[in-house]
């Protein structure tokens, strides 16, 4: 997306099955009136959660960053903004 007016950073770490998909649907439903981008930071989730996060990001057109280790929510957000 070119020049979004809103950037939403979503840290994620091993969300329960189906919860991340619901989060993505909720974001899409709330930000329809803005030019927006979503950056998801996977904070070193296990293999199954990482796959679910990746697939959902692909379906919704969200950006995805992956931490090489578990950094915690604050550092994950900061990584997305750098």
C-alpha positions as CSV (number, residue, x, y, z in Angstrom):
1,X,0.0,0.0,0.0
2,X,1.3,3.5,-0.9
3,X,1.4,6.1,1.9
4,X,-0.8,4.5,4.5
5,X,-2.4,6.9,7.0
6,X,-2.4,4.2,9.8
7,X,0.2,1.6,10.6
8,X,-0.8,-1.1,13.1
9,X,1.9,-3.3,14.6
10,X,0.6,-6.6,16.0
11,X,3.0,-8.7,18.0
12,X,2.1,-12.4,18.1
13,X,3.4,-15.3,20.0
14,X,1.8,-18.8,19.9
15,X,-1.8,-17.6,19.7
16,X,-4.4,-20.3,20.4
17,X,-5.6,-21.9,17.2
18,X,-8.0,-19.7,15.3
19,X,-7.5,-16.6,17.5
20,X,-5.0,-15.0,15.1
21,X,-7.4,-15.4,12.2
22,X,-10.1,-13.7,14.2
23,X,-7.7,-10.9,15.1
24,X,-7.0,-10.3,11.4
25,X,-10.7,-10.3,10.5
26,X,-11.4,-7.8,13.3
27,X,-8.6,-5.5,12.1
28,X,-9.9,-5.6,8.5
29,X,-13.4,-4.8,9.7
30,X,-12.4,-1.8,11.7
31,X,-9.9,0.0,9.4
32,X,-11.9,0.1,6.2
33,X,-12.2,3.9,6.1
34,X,-8.4,4.5,6.2
35,X,-5.4,3.7,4.0
36,X,-3.7,1.3,6.4
37,X,-0.9,-1.2,6.7
38,X,-0.6,-4.0,9.3
39,X,2.8,-5.3,10.3
40,X,2.7,-8.5,12.3
41,X,5.8,-9.5,14.3
42,X,6.0,-13.2,15.1
43,X,8.0,-13.4,18.3
44,X,9.5,-16.8,17.6
45,X,6.3,-18.9,17.7
46,X,6.4,-22.6,17.5
47,X,6.1,-24.3,14.0
48,X,2.3,-24.7,13.9
49,X,1.6,-21.2,15.2
50,X,4.1,-19.7,12.9
51,X,2.4,-21.4,9.9
52,X,-1.0,-20.2,11.0
53,X,0.3,-16.6,11.4
54,X,2.0,-16.7,8.0
55,X,-1.0,-18.1,6.2
56,X,-3.3,-15.5,7.8
57,X,-1.0,-12.6,6.9
58,X,-0.9,-13.8,3.3
59,X,-4.7,-14.0,3.1
60,X,-5.2,-10.5,4.6
61,X,-2.2,-8.9,2.9
62,X,-0.4,-8.0,6.1
63,X,3.3,-7.6,6.4
64,X,5.1,-10.2,8.5
65,X,8.4,-10.0,10.4
66,X,9.9,-12.9,12.4
67,X,12.1,-12.6,15.4
68,X,15.0,-15.0,15.6
69,X,14.3,-15.5,19.3
70,X,11.7,-14.6,21.8
71,X,12.2,-10.8,22.4
72,X,8.9,-10.0,24.2
73,X,6.1,-7.7,23.2
74,X,7.9,-4.3,23.6
75,X,11.0,-5.2,21.7
76,X,8.9,-6.9,19.0
77,X,7.0,-3.7,18.4
78,X,10.2,-1.7,18.3
79,X,11.7,-4.1,15.8
80,X,8.7,-3.5,13.5
81,X,9.1,0.2,13.7
82,X,12.9,0.2,13.0
